[in-house]
Amino acid sequence: MSACRSGARSSEIATSEIRVTCEVTPQPVRAGSARVSLTLTDKSGSPVNGATIRIEGHMTHPGMAPVSGGLPQIGPGQYAGAFEFTMPGDWALIVQASLAGGEKLERRFDVKGVEAR
């Protein structure tokens, strides 16, 4: 697990053949609308294109409904879109990707300390 954050160095998780890098902007993350950006690369560093990306956000405490949506491809290996943090607190973003070749992957990124508006 890794934190999803902004800046020149973003968080990443690399397993099997695919590296997933995640950024959330603006910083600090506040309740309300934000932008989630993912970069997918293969083991040689080449962009992974043609994936279908779903993202689901969960508060880390029980009882809150998840927030979900899709992230369209915006460039080579780059996927981004709006995400609504409905409350302040700690969140887990679950990224589910269906790759063009049929492979499926799932990654979790923690977003800690989402602030009140």
C-alpha positions in Angstrom: 0.0 0.0 0.0 1.1 3.5 -0.7 -0.1 7.0 -0.3 -1.5 8.9 -3.3 -0.1 12.4 -3.3 1.0 15.3 -5.5 4.3 16.6 -6.4 7.2 15.6 -8.7 7.4 12.2 -7.0 4.1 10.5 -6.8 3.3 7.2 -5.1 3.5 4.0 -6.9 3.0 0.3 -6.5 4.8 -2.1 -8.8 3.8 -5.7 -8.9 4.0 -8.3 -11.7 4.6 -6.4 -14.9 2.6 -3.1 -14.4 3.6 -0.1 -12.4 0.8 2.2 -11.3 1.7 5.7 -10.2 -1.0 7.9 -8.5 -1.4 11.6 -7.8 -4.2 13.6 -6.2 -4.4 17.4 -6.8 -4.8 20.0 -5.4 -2.8 19.7 -2.3 -3.6 19.6 0.5 -6.5 17.4 -0.4 -9.8 18.8 0.9 -13.3 17.4 1.0 -15.0 18.1 -2.4 -13.8 17.8 -5.9 -10.2 16.7 -6.6 -8.3 15.3 -9.6 -6.9 11.8 -9.5 -4.2 11.0 -12.1 -2.7 7.6 -12.8 0.2 6.5 -14.9 0.5 2.9 -16.0 3.8 1.6 -17.3 5.1 -1.9 -18.1 8.4 -3.4 -16.7 10.4 -1.6 -19.4 8.9 1.8 -18.6 6.7 1.9 -21.7 3.2 3.4 -21.3 0.3 1.0 -20.9 -2.5 2.2 -23.2 -6.1 1.1 -23.8 -6.9 0.2 -20.2 -10.4 0.7 -18.7 -10.0 2.2 -15.2 -12.5 2.3 -12.4 -11.7 3.9 -9.1 -13.6 3.4 -5.8 -13.0 5.5 -2.8 -13.7 4.3 0.8 -13.4 6.1 4.0 -11.2 4.0 6.3 -13.9 3.9 9.0 -17.0 1.8 8.6 -20.5 3.1 7.7 -19.7 5.4 4.8 -20.9 4.7 1.3 -18.1 4.4 -1.3 -17.6 6.9 -4.1 -16.8 5.5 -7.6 -16.2 6.5 -11.1 -14.1 6.0 -14.2 -10.8 7.6 -15.3 -10.4 8.0 -19.1 -7.1 7.8 -20.9 -5.8 11.3 -21.5 -2.3 10.5 -22.9 0.1 7.7 -23.4 -0.3 5.5 -20.2 -2.0 8.4 -18.5 -5.5 8.3 -17.0 -7.2 11.1 -15.1 -10.5 12.5 -13.9 -12.5 14.2 -11.2 -13.1 12.5 -7.9 -15.4 13.7 -5.0 -14.0 13.3 -1.5 -17.4 13.5 0.3 -16.0 14.0 3.8 -12.8 14.9 5.6 -10.7 12.0 7.0 -8.6 9.1 5.7 -9.5 7.5 2.4 -8.5 4.4 0.5 -8.6 4.6 -3.3 -9.1 1.2 -5.0 -8.0 1.2 -8.6 -9.3 -1.5 -10.8 -7.9 -1.8 -14.3 -8.8 -4.0 -17.2 -5.9 -3.9 -19.6 -6.2 -4.1 -23.4 -4.8 -7.7 -23.4 -7.4 -8.9 -21.0 -5.3 -8.8 -17.8 -7.0 -7.3 -14.7 -5.2 -5.6 -11.8 -6.2 -3.9 -8.6 -4.2 -1.5 -6.5 -4.9 0.4 -3.3 -3.6 3.9 -2.5 -4.2 5.6 0.8 -5.0 9.3 1.0 -4.6 10.3 4.6 -5.9 13.5 6.2 -8.4 14.8 3.7 -9.2 18.2 5.2 -12.5 19.9 5.6 -13.4 22.5 3.0 
